Amino acid sequence: MHQSAQSSIAPVLLTWPEVLKATRLSERMARRLIADGKFPAPLRIGERRVRFRAEDVQAWARSYPTAATGGGNAS
């Protein structure tokens, strides 16, 4: 796909509930990870509205270590 074609497609944006369901994180943990720079920051789309880029959340999910992949702490 050409660069110009990619830039004309709007990104898929997720709400807080969609992000929490997809990642299985609590909102508190997600906010902590955002503050620590370990989770994609949301985009402010209004005074009280934020959305997350689906591609950023998916990239985070692929790279985040879990107990199932041997990267988490099982204790």
C-alpha positions as CSV (number, residue, x, y, z in Angstrom):
1,M,0.0,0.0,0.0
2,H,1.3,3.5,-0.8
3,Q,2.0,6.0,1.9
4,S,-0.6,8.4,0.5
5,A,-3.3,5.7,0.7
6,Q,-2.5,4.8,4.3
7,S,-2.7,8.4,5.5
8,S,-6.2,8.8,4.0
9,I,-7.6,6.0,6.2
10,A,-8.8,7.2,9.6
11,P,-7.4,5.2,12.5
12,V,-9.7,2.9,14.5
13,L,-10.3,4.6,17.9
14,L,-11.2,2.7,21.1
15,T,-13.1,3.8,24.2
16,W,-12.0,3.1,27.7
17,P,-14.4,0.1,28.1
18,E,-13.2,-1.4,24.8
19,V,-9.5,-1.0,25.8
20,L,-10.2,-2.5,29.2
21,K,-12.0,-5.5,27.7
22,A,-9.4,-6.1,25.1
23,T,-6.5,-5.9,27.5
24,R,-8.2,-7.4,30.6
25,L,-6.6,-4.6,32.6
26,S,-8.4,-2.7,35.3
27,E,-8.8,1.0,34.7
28,R,-6.6,1.7,37.7
29,M,-3.8,-0.5,36.3
30,A,-4.1,1.0,32.8
31,R,-3.9,4.5,34.2
32,R,-0.8,3.5,36.2
33,L,0.8,2.0,33.1
34,I,0.0,5.2,31.1
35,A,1.6,7.4,33.9
36,D,4.7,5.2,33.8
37,G,4.9,5.4,30.0
38,K,4.3,1.7,29.7
39,F,0.9,1.9,27.9
40,P,-0.2,4.0,25.0
41,A,-1.5,7.4,26.1
42,P,-5.1,8.2,25.0
43,L,-5.9,10.9,22.5
44,R,-8.1,13.8,23.9
45,I,-11.0,14.2,21.4
46,G,-13.1,16.5,23.6
47,E,-13.1,18.2,26.9
48,R,-14.0,15.0,28.7
49,R,-13.5,12.4,26.0
50,V,-10.5,10.3,25.1
51,R,-9.9,7.5,22.7
52,F,-7.1,5.1,22.2
53,R,-5.6,4.1,18.8
54,A,-6.4,0.5,18.2
55,E,-3.1,-0.1,16.5
56,D,-1.2,1.3,19.6
57,V,-3.1,-1.0,22.0
58,Q,-2.6,-4.0,19.7
59,A,1.2,-3.3,19.5
60,W,1.3,-3.0,23.3
61,A,-0.6,-6.3,23.7
62,R,1.8,-8.1,21.4
63,S,4.9,-6.8,23.3
64,Y,3.6,-7.0,26.9
65,P,5.1,-9.9,28.8
66,T,2.5,-12.3,30.4
67,A,2.8,-15.3,32.6
68,A,1.6,-17.4,29.7
69,T,4.6,-16.4,27.6
70,G,7.0,-16.7,30.5
71,G,7.6,-13.0,30.9
72,G,5.3,-12.4,33.9
73,N,5.9,-13.0,37.6
74,A,3.8,-16.0,38.6
75,S,4.5,-15.7,42.3
